[in-house]
Amino acid sequence: MIMIFHTTVRSYSMIQKPHLAAWRAWRRLKLRLHSSFVGASSGPGPVDRSEDPSAASAEKSPHTPVMLKEVLQYLDIKPAQVVLDMTFGGGGHTKAILSTVPEVTVLALDRDPTAISLAQQLAKEHIGRVKPILGRFSELEDLLSNLNVKPGSIDAALLDAGCSSMQMDEAERGFSLSKDGPLDMRMDGDRYPDMPCAADVVNTLDQQALASILTAYGEERHARKIASAIVETRRISPITRTQQLASVVAGSFPAAVIYARKDRLNRPAHVATKTFQALRIFVNDELNELHAGLRVARTFLKPGGRLCVITFHSLEDRLVKRFLRGDDLSNLDHFSPRKKSARNEKPVHEKRDGNMYWLPLRRKVITPEKDDVRENPRGRSSKLRAALRR
Ligand SMILES: C[S@@+](CC[C@H](N)C(=O)[O-])C[C@H]1O[C@@H](n2cnc3c(N)ncnc32)[C@H](O)[C@@H]1O
């Protein structure tokens, strides 16, 4: 019991303490940005991708769906059911659902207008069966209500967290460490042009706040060293490009260790990988968003409805695991700007088998098969959790 308590406290404080500092810094940053940029980010600025014909083709599969077979198995969708795909992305999971289950309706959410243009294309090919919804998890409750979708009415929901290949592969979006582009990383910068981008964060926050972000969201052991290198560099000139940031991070390590870290396929990983992850999570507020998304799934799934959640790093998986276990996560709340809904959460009463909201469909986390990882290395660190709404 004591051990469990200590583990919980240790891992919570790992998330929360740096978050507190980071959120204070974030609020200061936002105020500064609002006053100095009059509603415009110092980043590359909004690009309207909704009109981009290359983005609107539903023919090609711009993103290989992760653990497709497992998702279909655990969602176990029946004909004419209503499914909520909370992360449409390139539409890989939705397309598979549409082609395997007759007369199903998919509510297809994404915060990225590029993904929604693909969903709109798909909606034209499957009349009445795909309903594209542009927005964030944190906006979804209102968006569903506007569509007259009632709480407790959805049969299955999928949340495939993180970034799509479309986002990663387009240098101009600034997610990629290997392609040079503006240091942006916003998933919906088009919709919220005054939202600070990664360049705003690295050029404006103080060293301590930067180190906190790298520790909290990248689990980067060398956070202080990297933060100090960033601050030193920007004294001379601002860091505005992805490759520039990658070299600043690399420059704070001896040359021999730049590729000394290994990924889960034992391939060399650049030392800036965790820094990029941390900035992306921070810029897009991904953990609070994930928590909001899980709460929406809990509200809108009907009893017996199924939820699949795919995550790509341990911070996300830990949050999902605890949520499905019934832990009260409302104390994630105090670093969140969206306090209202989390405070209203009711305490959860444990049941012997799961909790009052969820019955796990498999106790252990599901990981991709070796063949799938070989075919789609980007899915190598994915983890799937599946549960039934009580
Ligand atoms: C891994 S991709 C999904 C890929 C998709 N399952 C497929 O098969 O193509 C994740 C998608 O979720 C979207 N996303 C991430 N966070 C979100 C949020 N808070 N609200 C809505 N969409 C989000 C991203 O824009 C991205 O398109």
Ligand as a Chemical Component Dictionary entry (heavy atoms), coordinates in Angstrom:
data_LIG
# 
_chem_comp.id                   LIG 
_chem_comp.type                 NON-POLYMER 
_chem_comp.pdbx_formal_charge   0 
_chem_comp.three_letter_code    LIG 
# 
loop_
_chem_comp_atom.comp_id 
_chem_comp_atom.atom_id 
_chem_comp_atom.alt_atom_id 
_chem_comp_atom.type_symbol 
_chem_comp_atom.charge 
_chem_comp_atom.model_Cartn_x 
_chem_comp_atom.model_Cartn_y 
_chem_comp_atom.model_Cartn_z 
_chem_comp_atom.pdbx_ordinal 
LIG C1  C1  C 0  -2.081 9.556  -34.797 1  
LIG S1  S1  S 1  -3.088 10.641 -35.697 2  
LIG C2  C2  C 0  -4.537 9.683  -36.031 3  
LIG C3  C3  C 0  -4.399 8.799  -37.217 4  
LIG C4  C4  C 0  -5.677 8.121  -37.624 5  
LIG N1  N1  N 0  -6.152 7.193  -36.623 6  
LIG C5  C5  C 0  -5.473 7.401  -38.938 7  
LIG O1  O1  O 0  -5.658 6.167  -38.999 8  
LIG O2  O2  O -1 -5.137 8.051  -39.933 9  
LIG C6  C6  C 0  -3.655 11.729 -34.460 10 
LIG C7  C7  C 0  -4.611 12.810 -34.957 11 
LIG O3  O3  O 0  -5.255 13.340 -33.809 12 
LIG C8  C8  C 0  -5.408 14.717 -33.944 13 
LIG N2  N2  N 0  -5.454 15.265 -32.584 14 
LIG C9  C9  C 0  -4.464 15.286 -31.665 15 
LIG N3  N3  N 0  -4.872 15.886 -30.547 16 
LIG C10 C10 C 0  -6.172 16.238 -30.753 17 
LIG C11 C11 C 0  -7.143 16.920 -29.963 18 
LIG N4  N4  N 0  -6.837 17.354 -28.738 19 
LIG N5  N5  N 0  -8.349 17.106 -30.463 20 
LIG C12 C12 C 0  -8.670 16.654 -31.710 21 
LIG N6  N6  N 0  -7.791 16.039 -32.524 22 
LIG C13 C13 C 0  -6.550 15.831 -32.051 23 
LIG C14 C14 C 0  -4.165 15.156 -34.687 24 
LIG O4  O4  O 0  -4.409 16.365 -35.368 25 
LIG C15 C15 C 0  -3.941 13.976 -35.634 26 
LIG O5  O5  O 0  -4.533 14.210 -36.875 27 
# 
loop_
_chem_comp_bond.comp_id 
_chem_comp_bond.atom_id_1 
_chem_comp_bond.atom_id_2 
_chem_comp_bond.value_order 
_chem_comp_bond.pdbx_ordinal 
LIG C1  S1  SING 1  
LIG S1  C2  SING 2  
LIG S1  C6  SING 3  
LIG C2  C3  SING 4  
LIG C3  C4  SING 5  
LIG C4  N1  SING 6  
LIG C4  C5  SING 7  
LIG C5  O1  DOUB 8  
LIG C5  O2  SING 9  
LIG C6  C7  SING 10 
LIG C7  O3  SING 11 
LIG C7  C15 SING 12 
LIG O3  C8  SING 13 
LIG C8  N2  SING 14 
LIG C8  C14 SING 15 
LIG N2  C9  SING 16 
LIG N2  C13 SING 17 
LIG C9  N3  DOUB 18 
LIG N3  C10 SING 19 
LIG C10 C11 SING 20 
LIG C10 C13 DOUB 21 
LIG C11 N4  SING 22 
LIG C11 N5  DOUB 23 
LIG N5  C12 SING 24 
LIG C12 N6  DOUB 25 
LIG N6  C13 SING 26 
LIG C14 O4  SING 27 
LIG C14 C15 SING 28 
LIG C15 O5  SING 29 
# 
